[in-house]
């Protein structure tokens, strides 16, 4: 939200109170407390009739510092996100006549005494960022300048998507020359956020808009630090778009709290951030295989489903999961969690027959309960729905007629919803697609009294947590997996997330990838998308190009809206390409599952932006049409009808995984690829483990394991970690010279074939 009119003036109706000096610095309970008047105190009389801000700076963990800016501390405070307890860190508070210093391991925050206001953050001796003049601010809006509420519409909030407020509190952190900003959730616009206004407010806006299903008020920069604004409610970011040298973030109300995370590398930032907000859970090996959906509004019954499953098998295409979308339930009754008996008269038998075909099964759900659903009367009678301020149940007709919203702040409502899910899982469903969770009103009352503006973004957290908990209980730790659309900070704990409603075009492929890279920059370890696009029907070229891209993502699903996504619906070549890349992914499972284990342990995503792996290379700063799949594979999806693709290879000798061709990096490369190929390059010095099976993703990776070694020197001495399907970690060491090498597996009796590529 913008408050100024150029550099000198403020917008009409805005009164600005800025911290002008650090007047008094004290220590309390291990934190630095700073009294910051909104004008300089030159004589004793200046203290009268003078608003002041209070700034609290505290160590949280090694490399993590918390800052809180308060105007009136007695006002409502945001509860913030649920954060994990941290181990004590080396450091503390030191106050001198010149400054107050807060140390949290390698990260330091320094508040200079006196005027002008100055708060700076240092990683060792390297300055990361700082809050200077007009940084901490409290904005008061005149009555005619405040946002005017309108009747509940698509978003259920105000005319411009913000909470109605007469006061905002903000902070501004400076940007250095050449500094760029990433993250802020899954955003489909430019990957680098500089110059953008970003509203952290979940919305069902598709992938072709500035809105996002997954808003995360966390960003990181290429200067080796990250920032979390600890507010689930609406946060407005001006990323070099109001004060062009700064990132401004503002929230309605009397206070704002944020955390700063040190690096020095992007991976270190993500590690520290997810240590606080939660690590991505481990997901089962079978989930990495190919998923096939019924699609959304298509007609289907058991015969249709069986024809798809058998058709994939007859054509030699490995299939791991079959997904039933909305119409497994009766229309007008979503969500009733009951099979439509007209098309599925024997659901338990059908699910058993599909399991006999060696498939896992997924079903679509959402947290909205239609008035025609049998669950509606149950929830109404027991008080399980979100209510209006007059005590009646909140309902509307967008999506499904008369829908109500399960109140997950009510423990009984949560348990009731979970029990119905257990019935579904015990019928034979293995995974759940948790759709929606973004259309959450703000003019309502929750069971536990939580501010509805806080709950708008946080609702999805409670929803996905409730479903994930049931899956863990019924399927076991490590075998639970969602296919979720909405999220906020901390949502990475409940994987997997997919990109939402894209369109069937090359342009949408590109925006989909940008969303995935932004999500990875926000602490999410796994990510998927609708192969071929959701809206419309792709032409065969788009479908085939997207298949290669989708099967080189952490998770891969064929899904659409009005048409089926079985490959033979396009052409014979689409069948061959789907088979080729599904098999390729299955052979790469030893590599991918190890990358998934790293995501669980550090928060670093499987498919990740180039700057994660090459932070010292300025050429990767803006790259958003390619990515690293794990540490060592570079993928550049082909997003053109001609097959032309342009991508950047960092320095060194790279090798095509598909052809064995060697290409010198440190430069841009232009190539032309047929539908059965794309740039897929192995990093210099990498060891890529390859499994012996191409027909499935879950198998014994140590049986018939092949290690492809891509050395940079004559001597070979490398170690890699592998993960077995039961979750055990094993270390493999490779040694040798020239074109000969051997491998030893720590703690396991395994024969490993080593191939050296020179």
Secondary structure, 3 states (H helix, E strand, C coil): CCCEECCCEECCCEEEEECCEECEEEEECCEEEEEEECCCCCCHHHHCCCCEEEEEEEEEECCEEEEEEECCCCCCCCCCCCCCCCCCCCEEEEECCCEEEEEECCEEEEEECEECCCEEEEECCEEEEEECCCCCEEEEECCCCCCCCCCCCCCCCCCCCCCCCCEEEEEEEECCCCCCEEECCCCCCCCCCCCEEEEECCCCCCCCCCCCCECCCEEEECCCEEEEECCCCCEEEEECCCCCCEEEEEEECCEEEEEEEECCCHHHHHHHHHHHHCCCCCCCHHHHCEEEECCCCCCCCHHHHHHHHHHHHHCCCCCCEEEECHHHCCCCCCCCCCCCCCCCCCHHHHHHHHHHCCCEEEEEECCEECCCCHHHHHHHHHCCECEECCCCECCECCCCCCEEEECCCCHHHHHHHHHHHHHHHHHCCCEEEECCCCCCCCCEECCCCCCHHHHHHHHHHHHHHHHHHHHHHHHCCCCCCECECCECCCHHHCCCEECCCCECCHHHHHHHHHHHHHHHCCCCCCCECEECCCECCCCHHHHHHHHHHHCCCCCEEECCCCCCCCHHHCCHHHHHHHHHHHHHHHHCHHHHHHHHHHHHHHCCCCEECHHHHCCCCHHHCCCCCCEEECCCEEEECCCCCCCEEEEEECCCEEEECCCCCEEECCEEEEEECCCCCCEEEECCCCEEEECCCCCCCCCCCCCCCEEEECCCCCEEEEEEEEECCCCCEEEEEEEEECCEEEEEECCCCCCCEEEECC
